[in-house]
Amino acid sequence: MKIASVIVDVPAKQTDKTFDYLIPEQWSDIIQPGTRVVIPFGPRNIQGFVTEIKSESDFNNLKAIIEPMDLEPVLNHELLNLGDWLTEHTLCFKISAYQVMLPAALKAKYEKKIKISSGAAVNDLAPILHPFFQKGRTLSWDEALQFGIVPALKKETENGLLEVHYEVKERIKKKKLKFVRPLLSAAELTAEIAKMTGRQVKQKEVLTYFVLYHEPVELKKLLSDLSISASTVKSLVEKKILIEEDMEVYRDPYLNRTFERTKPLPLSEAQKAAISPILHSIEKGEHEVFLLYGVTGSGKTEIYLQSIQNVIEKGQEAIVLVPEISLTPQMVNRFKGRFGDLVAVLHSGLSAGEKYDEWRKIHRGEVKVVVGARSAIFAPFENLGIIIIDEEHETSYKQEEMPRYHARDVAIERARNYNCSVVLGSATPSLESFARAQKKVYHLLTLPTRMNNQALPSVEIIDMREELREGNRSMFSRKLFEKLKERIERQEQSVLFLNKRGHSSFVMCRDCGYVMNCPNCDISLTYHRAGGQMKCHYCGYESLVPKRCPECSSEYIRYFGTGTQKVEDELGKILPEARVIRMDVDTTGRKGSHERLLKEFQEGKADILLGTQMIAKGLDFPNITLVGVLSADTMLHLPDFRSSEKTFQLLTQVSGRAGRHELPGEVIIQTYSPEHYSVELAGTQDYDLFYNREMMVRKTHRYPPFYYLSLITVSHEELLKAVKETEKIVAFIRSQLSNETVILGPSASPIPRINNRYRYQCLIKYKREPNLIRTLKTILDQYQKDTKSGLQVSIDVNPFILM
């Protein structure tokens, strides 16, 4: 008798443990650790993950598993163990750890069905229900709602005549197409052709085709290639010469694209010096973390490609992570161009079906390389040889909802299990990574110059306060306007970068200063010109712009701040001859639009590329000679200790888009804080000096990398309840942790109310705190048991956003 330990698909404190189920005889060979199964749990059937198979249980009267959902495990042994690690390090439920490793298509969908209880008959039911339960059929919940019979159903369920069943369904269907293949050998087909009459020309053509290509072909392709009708094929199927069958095919997001094959490029001396320790560690099969610190345009990608080549030659696999916004077609082109069909791509631009099919290629071992955003770190490889994280400083590698993992930490943990290397690449490494490299925890590799010794672009910082004093009210400084005009005349391209989305930041009354705020959140509404609406970017509230001020009835309602749409309008007025492509969340929402816009820019169909963060990284176009940053300081004034670091990184990255090839590049940075060191040093691209300055600030204020952080956020619909519970939590933490640990709070969150819930927080700064995880778990356990109070407590270990 075999017994399975199962984690059930109910993310709650009470169910965050394994439950034992009997494995029925007919499934005993199929059900293994890592397989998804359908199990009875209370009154319903739900999905579960098998974590272990054993021969005895501490419990009697075990229920049996209903059926397996997979023929082979979806989580391998290493990923099951990684689930334990994730649960421990991010304080999440085990089921959440497993779910995050799988594509959305493998998350179960539950369908509610109502059927007659055993021993009851249709005639026992209320007459209104008779037509719905004839011939023993079940009724879906959607039908019950559609026909308005829910009250009658509820009554009969209480009487014990009806029961509710939950069916577990897969979210996604495998894609199948009709294929045709011959039932006879090539020689037999030739004999059939000889028997045919002169009138059967089309049938002869089809059989001749199969004599030449004796393999299945998609019906649609066959019909179009030979210009024949379906009836021709049907006749041959009836004669038992051909057979039609449904065959499973992959949804390929790159089906109609050809990638030009590329060969490894000769490496510069600096590249050779940087790649040599990586190749040595691949050769020896050692676990090491490398920080590849190279200026923009120094040839980091070629090092990635050649390291992966070595890993593939050893028969191993590679994961390459890139930030979501810079999953530019260029990156995909480089990897597909070098490794062809051995590459799977995973990012948010793909449909659920495409992601599922790419995941299955990895799961079946049909590919060797995965290029993707954060969640690609869980690619189900069995023999990893290297993990590469490009732009490792990017905050998008941290997931902001449960499980709150950082892809870099997961990468290092997986690499430790496989004894392989991790390469973290960046022109502006995060302070934590650079500090670890200085302490020799990571192995530092440097690329100090650009390829072909191209000069870094010259950077000029423009003080917008001066422009204003001299009567220039435009969002473009005079210098930037001149340079843009110059580029259009010389037929060169420019990039304009704006750190915003939407048309304007907020709407304000010029008479009384009233700002339109969200009624559910303590934050101003953002104005979007498409449809003249104001939206809350936190709870989704929308409203129209008022004609008069709600406070003083003045008509002087104006838009403040700058958005991409507004910049585009202004460009149209001052440079009507300029062809502009705008890239932001609104213009790239549709599938494939990101790629299409970049392609148009590459083909020279526009003079200016205007965009938000998504254009700051990864772009490499030979004709870009000017980069203009319109608002360098939007991030500087956020309540976030990393704001200087993020500003420096963004300005350095966006400056790096200029002059990457033969033509020299120029950068104009417009700012209201020209004296701030992060703006000043981004101008000289001096990372080392910035690192030293910023580290002094971090040390003084006890922030990472000198201290670790944990953030506890408490929210409730009543303000006093939120404050009171946060005070209790702070008192408990103080009693459990050492005196060296700094505990700040309770204090109101920087955004004190979201979605009508008041938010209070407590920040813990610590160096070594053996008791911390146990203390945090106790707090979570306490509040997760008490679900009726309406209190929500969330804990983020190593938070990236303190808002």
Stockholm file with secondary structure:
# STOCKHOLM 1.0

chainA/1-803         MKIASVIVDVPAKQTDKTFDYLIPEQWSDIIQPGTRVVIPFGPRNIQGFVTEIKSESDFNNLKAIIEPMDLEPVLNHELLNLGDWLTEHTLCFKISAYQVMLPAALKAKYEKKIKISSGAAVNDLAPILHPFFQKGRTLSWDEALQFGIVPALKKETENGLLEVHYEVKERIKKKKLKFVRPLLSAAELTAEIAKMTGRQVKQKEVLTYFVLYHEPVELKKLLSDLSISASTVKSLVEKKILIEEDMEVYRDPYLNRTFERTKPLPLSEAQKAAISPILHSIEKGEHEVFLLYGVTGSGKTEIYLQSIQNVIEKGQEAIVLVPEISLTPQMVNRFKGRFGDLVAVLHSGLSAGEKYDEWRKIHRGEVKVVVGARSAIFAPFENLGIIIIDEEHETSYKQEEMPRYHARDVAIERARNYNCSVVLGSATPSLESFARAQKKVYHLLTLPTRMNNQALPSVEIIDMREELREGNRSMFSRKLFEKLKERIERQEQSVLFLNKRGHSSFVMCRDCGYVMNCPNCDISLTYHRAGGQMKCHYCGYESLVPKRCPECSSEYIRYFGTGTQKVEDELGKILPEARVIRMDVDTTGRKGSHERLLKEFQEGKADILLGTQMIAKGLDFPNITLVGVLSADTMLHLPDFRSSEKTFQLLTQVSGRAGRHELPGEVIIQTYSPEHYSVELAGTQDYDLFYNREMMVRKTHRYPPFYYLSLITVSHEELLKAVKETEKIVAFIRSQLSNETVILGPSASPIPRINNRYRYQCLIKYKREPNLIRTLKTILDQYQKDTKSGLQVSIDVNPFILM
#=GR chainA/1-803 SS CCEEEEEESCCSGGGCSEEEEECCGGGTTTCCTTCEEEEEETTEEEEEEEEEEESCCSCSSCCBCCEESCSSCSSCHHHHHHHHHHHHHHCCCHHHHHHHTSCGGGSCEEEEEEEECTTCCGGGSCGGGGGGGGGGCCEEHHHHHHTTCHHHHHHHHHTTSEEEEEEEECSCCCCEEEEEEESSCHHHHHHHHHHCCTTCHHHHHHHHHHHHSCSCEEHHHHHHHHTCCHHHHHHHHHTTSEEEEEEECCCCTTTTCCCCCCCCCCCCHHHHHHHHHHHHHHHHTCCCEEEEEECTTSCHHHHHHHHHHHHHHTTCEEEEECCGGGCCHHHHHHHHHHHGGGEEEECTTSCHHHHHHHHHHHHTTCCSEEEESGGGGGCCCSSEEEEEEESTTCGGGBCSSSSCCBHHHHHHHHHHHHTCEEEEEESSCCHHHHHHHHTTSSEEEEECSCGGGCCCCEEEEEEHHHHHHTTCCSSSCHHHHHHHHHHHHHTCEEEEECSCCSSBSEEEETTTCCBCBCSSSSSBCEEETTTTEEECTTTCCEEECCSSCTTTCCSCEEEESCCHHHHHHHHHHHCTTCCEEEESTTTSCSTTHHHHHHHHHHTTCCSEEEESGGGSSSCCCTTEEEEEESCTTTTTTSSCTTHHHHHHHHHHHHHTTSSCSSSCCEEEEEESCTTSHHHHHHHHTCHHHHHHHHHHHHHHHTCTTTSEEEEEEEEESSHHHHHHHHHHHHHHHHHHSCTTSEEEEEEEEEEEEETTEEEEEEEEEESCCTTHHHHHHHHHHHHHHCCTTCCEEEEEESCSCCC
#=GC SS_cons         CCEEEEEESCCSGGGCSEEEEECCGGGTTTCCTTCEEEEEETTEEEEEEEEEEESCCSCSSCCBCCEESCSSCSSCHHHHHHHHHHHHHHCCCHHHHHHHTSCGGGSCEEEEEEEECTTCCGGGSCGGGGGGGGGGCCEEHHHHHHTTCHHHHHHHHHTTSEEEEEEEECSCCCCEEEEEEESSCHHHHHHHHHHCCTTCHHHHHHHHHHHHSCSCEEHHHHHHHHTCCHHHHHHHHHTTSEEEEEEECCCCTTTTCCCCCCCCCCCCHHHHHHHHHHHHHHHHTCCCEEEEEECTTSCHHHHHHHHHHHHHHTTCEEEEECCGGGCCHHHHHHHHHHHGGGEEEECTTSCHHHHHHHHHHHHTTCCSEEEESGGGGGCCCSSEEEEEEESTTCGGGBCSSSSCCBHHHHHHHHHHHHTCEEEEEESSCCHHHHHHHHTTSSEEEEECSCGGGCCCCEEEEEEHHHHHHTTCCSSSCHHHHHHHHHHHHHTCEEEEECSCCSSBSEEEETTTCCBCBCSSSSSBCEEETTTTEEECTTTCCEEECCSSCTTTCCSCEEEESCCHHHHHHHHHHHCTTCCEEEESTTTSCSTTHHHHHHHHHHTTCCSEEEESGGGSSSCCCTTEEEEEESCTTTTTTSSCTTHHHHHHHHHHHHHTTSSCSSSCCEEEEEESCTTSHHHHHHHHTCHHHHHHHHHHHHHHHTCTTTSEEEEEEEEESSHHHHHHHHHHHHHHHHHHSCTTSEEEEEEEEEEEEETTEEEEEEEEEESCCTTHHHHHHHHHHHHHHCCTTCCEEEEEESCSCCC
//
